[in-house]
Amino acid sequence: MLTFVFCVSLLVLIVAAGLLYQPDLSRAELEAKYGVSADDYVTAAGIRLHVVQVGPQDAPAIVLLHGFGDTWLTFDGWVGSLAMQYRVILYDLPGFGLTGPDPTGDYSDSRSIAVLKALLERLDVRQATLIGNSMGGKLAWQFAAAYPALVDKLVLISPDGFASPGFEYEKPVDVPFAMRLLPYVLPKLLVRASLAPAFGDRARLSDAVVTRYRDMMLAPGVRRAIIDRLGQVVVHNPEADLRRIKAPTLLLWGRQDNMIPFTNAADYLRTIPNARLVELPELGHVPQEEAFERSLKPVLAFLAE
């Protein structure tokens, strides 16, 4: 009887796995759907990056850096306004979107900083304003601390960096078993459920946004790269690095952020020498997506100073 039950259970699991299995989408399919051409790729630091450039090439440069699991498209609502006055540079960070996996397999912070520096050199950008959200915010402030002469201004949108629930100092992240199933299954319902906490008002999370996130997570090799990156995360106390930042810094933070606590803003204000905070009472972790006009307004004012 036990053998029979085991066999039936195994059969159910196999059938369920077959029904839920989701292979990667082809690069050609995604490029066609999102209007990407061969000209949208730049090789820097040994990796072929999906790069978007908009605006006058001789204008002051702005580089926008997205968060974990995202792509440059998170800033799509900002691009048109920024490009009226600035050279806007966006790219899918290694391991995400149409950049895809880093051939080195290295997703450490130091590798991310080296890739950004190589990209700026490749594009002949001698100084830029860095705007980063979440993980991209952490990359932005780390780069500003390491290369102060290369950073004009800094905009940090709910940045990562300080310890928070699930991320303790000097302790490697334990990747849950369920997360390790990501390369095999990715139901749309799961994508929506994982994105919902990032929005202050979950009604603003549109089906189009959920579809876009899912599409880009299904880009070749991205799901495995996400697991590899998460497994390499180690949070270090950032205070010494933050105190080295020389660029004027704007912190933009939604009070309804359920991903990185709003209270962390006080830690950044305490440690970055020339920082100010604009809080967005009704918004969450990705204000540039949830309410792009509302969130961009203080950024434009800061850049114009």
Secondary structure, DSSP 8 states (H G I E B T S, - for coil): -HHHHHHHHHHHHHHHHHHHB-----HHHHHHHTT--GGGEEEETTEEEEEEEES-TTS-EEEEE--TT--GGGGHHHHHHHTTTSEEEEE--TTSTTT---TT---SHHHHHHHHHHHHHHTT-SSEEEEEETHHHHHHHHHHHH-GGGEEEEEEES---S-BTTB-BT------HHHHTTTTB--HHHHHHHHGGG-SSGGG--HHHHHHHHHHHTSTTHHHHHHHHHHT--B---HHHHHT--S-EEEEEETT-SSS-TTHHHHHHHHSTTEEEEEETT--S-HHHHSHHHHHHHHHHHHH-
